[in-house]
Amino acid sequence: MKKYLIFIIILCSNLIFAQLDRSKMPAAGPAPEIKIPDYESFVLDNGLTVFVIENNKVPKISFSLIINRDPVFEGEKAGFISITGDLLRTGTKTRTKELLDKEIDFIGASLSTSYNSISASAVSRHKEKLMELMSDIILNAEFRQNELDKIIMQTKSGLAAAKEDPNSIANNVRKAAVYGNEHPYGEIITEESVNRIKIEDCKNYYETFFSPGAAYLAVVGNISKKEAETLVKKYLSKWTKKQIPNFGYKSPSLPKTNTVCLVDRPASVQSVISVSYPVNLKPDSKDVIPASLMNAVLGGSFNARLMQNLREDKGYTYGIRSSLNSDKLTGFFNSSCEVRNSVTDSAIVQIIHEMKKLKTKEVPENE
């Protein structure tokens, strides 16, 4: 019986494929309708803005806190902000890291921290415990020297490995070339800058920038607005509001001429190429979607022009992509690939050729 069943399935499959006319491109289906879920919101007296999206399809709850602040220039202590984010997960004034980990694991939750966010999720019946743990980090973060020492050691180990990684080297050079060393986006973390970081630097960052007036909390899951309001007020109404500083940075300008930054690694059998420059493209700009479509044509997918030229036609590289990134401060364009040393110059010529062609010639409608 099983043999007959398998035979019938194969036979039907062959019949289905035989009916397809592969000489014609399939007609496009209807555009999917984007449905953004309805949300409700409220603001605590301390300025914390809360958004609630009730979703009862699964018994799950998620909390996501974002601190909205300007980028911070770290200077000779580059790296202390990201390390502060890691330290937030290493214990509070009421819980050691071991106890915090144990309580998170006991309810099957996940909780992560960064320099400007805290996210947590669990099954919805543990929502109060989850909010208690999250609020303990927000209100009672404690920075211990032994935990800082561990993170610094891990960071330095990663930096040592990055010194031998051509892509990490190219990324550092790209940031410095595009933004300059006086811009927060152009800073490079080094062993020397990490060695200068003190526990007070992390404490000061947390005390300066973690303020409810600059924070947004998203609550998503099996919870009503009324329940969320009761829960958030119970655990975060005591969070003290403070004014956080704003910074102004000079936007990097386009290079006046094409500039080549070369890192010579005699043992390398491949070249890492990165073509990049700053772009004044804000996230709310009307140009974001057209720019994204333009990048899709140039290098945003396997079928894009750069991939078809340098990989499929020339065989210079296994893969090449490009990205056009918006940012509230300053965005950037970047196209990167790895090629054989012998075709480094030829690959660069083709990248520039595709960029110029996109600028000077209309994109065909079918493309």
N, C-alpha and C positions, 0 to 999 in steps of 0.2 A: 504493500500500500504506500509505503514511504517512497519507494522508487518511482511509482506512477506519479505521485505528487510532485516530486522534484522534476520529473520529465515535463509535466504540464506547465510548471512555472517557467522553465527554460524556454519551452515552446512559445508561451505567451510573450515572454520578454523579447524573443526574436521577432515576433509579429509586430510588436510595438515599435521596435527600432527600425524595422523595415519600412514603416509608414512615414518616417521622418524625411523631409527633403532638406538635406544638409547644404544644398547650394544656396538656400535663402536664409538670411538672418531672421531668427524668431522675432515676432512683433513685441514691442515693449508692453509690459503690463501696466495697469493703472498705478499712478504714483501713490505710495503709501501715505496714509493720513497720519500726521504727527499729532498725537494726543498727549498734551501735557496735563498731568493730573491736577485736579483742583487742590488748593492748599488754603489753610487758615493761618493767621499769624497773631501774635501779641507781643507787647514790649514790657519788660519788667521795669520797675522804678529805677533800677541802676543802669538802664540803657540797653540791656541784653535783648536783642531781637530774636524771636523764636518763630520758626515756620513749622507747621504741622501738616503732614500728609497722612491721612488715615487709609490704611490698606489692610483689609481683613482677609485677604486671600490666603495668607500663610501666617502662622502664629509666631511672628518674628518682630523685633523692634531694633531700630538703629538710631544712634545719636551721632551727629557730626557737628563739631564746633570748629569754626574758622575765625581766625583773627585777621581782620582787614587792616593791614598796615603797609606803609611804604617800605621798599627795600632798604636795607641798612648796610652802609659801608663799614666793613669790619677792619680794614687797615692791616696793621702788622699782626693782628690776631685772627686772621682769616680762618674760619672754621668753627669759631666758638658758638655761632648761632645754631648750626645744625647739631652740634654736640649738645647744646641746651635742650633741643628737641628730644634727643636720645635719653638725656638725663631725667626728663619728666616721667619716663616709664620705669625708673629705678627706685621708686619708693616715695613715701610722703612722711609727714611728721607723725602720723598715726600708724603707718604700715611700712614694713621693710619690703624690699623687692620680692623676697621669698614669700612673704605673706600676701602681697598683692597678686603675685602669680598664682598662688594657691587658691585664692578666692575667685579669681577670674576663671581658672580651670574648673573649679567646683560647679559653676553654673553653665559651663560649656560656652563661655563667651569669648569674644576677641576684643582686644583693646590696643590701640596703637597711638603713638604721639609723634609730633614733629614740632619744628620751631614755630609753626603758626596754626596747628590743628590738633584736635584730639577726636578720634573716632572709636566707637564701640558698638557692638551688636550682640544680641543673644535672643533666645526664645522669649516671647512677650511676657510670660509669667514671671520672669526675673527682671522686669524693667526697673523696679524700684532699687534692687540691689545693684544693677548696672549703673543707674544714675548716681547712686551713693558712691560707688568706686570712681566714677568719672569726676564727680564733683570734688572728691578728696584730692585728686591730682590737681584740679584747677585751683582749689583754694589753699591746699596745704602742701604744695610741692616742696620737697627738701632735697638739697643738692649735697651729696656726700662725696668727700674727697676720694675715697676708695673706688667709688663707681666712676668718677671722672677719670681716674688713673687707668681703669680698664678700657674705657671708651677711647682715650688718647692712644693707648697701646694698639687697639684694634685699628684706629684711624691711620696711624703711622705704618702699620703692616699693609694696609690697603694702598697707601701712597707709595710704598716701596715696590709693590707689585705693578702699580700704574706706570712707574718709570720705565718698565720694560714693555709696556703695551703701546704700540704705535697709535691706536685710535685714541687713547687717553691723552697722549702727547699732542696729537693733532687737535683735540678738543680744547686743551688748555691754550694752545697757540691761537686757535680761532677766537676764543673769548677775549684774549688780550688784544688781538689785532682789531676786532670789530668794536669793542667797547672801550679799550684803554684801561690802564691800571688805576684810574681815579674814579671808575664807575663800579657800582656793586656787582654788575653782571660780568665785569672783566676780572674780578678777583680770582686768584688761584690759591688753593690751600696747599701749603708746603709743610714739611716736617718742622721747619723753623717757626712758622706761624702757629702751629699746633703746640709747640713747646712753650709758647708764651701765654697760653690760655690758663687763666686762674679760675678757681671756683666762684670768685666774686663776679667775674665777667658774666657767667651763666645766671647767677642770682639777679644781677642788675638787669639783664635782658628780660627775664621773666617778670620781675617787679615793674618794669617800665612798660612793656607791651601787652601783657595779658590783662586786659581791661574789658569789662562787659560792654562798655560803650562802643568798643571797636570790634565786637564779636557778634557772630550770627550762629545760631544753633538750629540745625535741621533735625526734626523728629519724624521718622518715617516708620510706619508699621501698624500693628494691631493696637491702636490707641486713639482715643478721641481727643479733640482739642481741650475739652474740660479736664480730662485725665492728665494730659500733658502739662496744662497750666498749673494744676495742683502739684504735680511732681517737680516741675522746674522751679516753682516758687519755693517749695520746701527745701530744696538743696542748693539753689544758686541765688536766692534773693539776698544773701549776706555777702555776695561777691562785691567788693568795693570798687566803685567807679573811679577812674583816674584819666587825666588827659594824656594821650600818647603823642609823641613828637611827630611832626611831618618833615620830610626832607625834599630838597629840590636838587635835581641832577641835570646837568647839561646833556641834551640828547646827542649821541654820537652822530657824526656826519659821514656821508658817503666819501670813500677815498677819491681823491682828485684823479688818480690814475690807477690802473691795475697794479696791485702790490703783491709781491711774492714773499712769503715767509717760509724759509727752508730749514728743516731740522735734518741734519745728515746723520744717518745711522748706517755705517758701512756694512754691517752684517745682515741688513734687511734684504730680502729677495723681492719684496713688493713695496710699492709706494702707496701711501695713504694720501688721497687728494681731497681737499675740502675747499669749495668755492663759497664764499659767504660775504654778506654785507648787512648793515642795519637797515631796517624798514620802519617807517613811521606808520604803523598799522595798529590802531586801537581795537580792542575786542568788540566795541559797539559801533565800529565804523561800517558804513554801508558798503564798503569795498571788501569786507571780509569774505563774503560768499563768492563774489566774482574772482577774488584773488585765490581762493581755495580751488575753484574750478580751473583757473589758469595753471596752478601748480600741479593739479591732477593730470593735465595734458603734458606738462613738461617732465615731471618725475615722480608723481604721486602714487604710481602703481606699476605693476609688471608690464602692462601694455603701454606705458607712457613713452615718450620720445627718447629720453635718455637711455632707458633700458633697451629699447629696440635698436638704438644706434650702437651704443658701446658694448652691449652684450650679444644681442642676436646678430647684428650685421658685422661688427668689427671683431668681436671675441676678445675685447680688452679686459673684461672684468666679469666676475660671477654675478654681480648686481650693483646697481647704482640707483639712488633715490634722491629726491629733493623735498624740502619742506619750507613752508612759508608760515611763520609763526607770528600771531598777533600778541600784543602785550600792552597793558595800560601805561607802561613807562616807555618802552621801545621794543619793537619786534625785530626779527631777523630772518633772512633767507639763507638756506644752506643746502648745498648738494655735495654728497660725498661718496667715495668709492675706493676700493683697493684694486690696483692694477699691477701688472708685471713692470719691473723697473724699465725695461726697454721701450715701453709704450707710454711712459709718463707724459711726455710732451704731446704725443698724439691724442691721448685721452683728454688733456686739458683743452686742446684745440677743438675737439668735438663738443665738449661741454659748453664752451663759449659760443660755438656755432649754433647749437640748439637754442641757447638763450637769446641770441641775436635774431634768429629766425622767428621765434615766438613774438619778438618785439616788432618786427618789421612786416610780417606776413600774417594775414588773417587765418585763423584756424578753420579748416573746412567743416561744414555743418555735420557731416557724418562722424567726424572725429570728436 
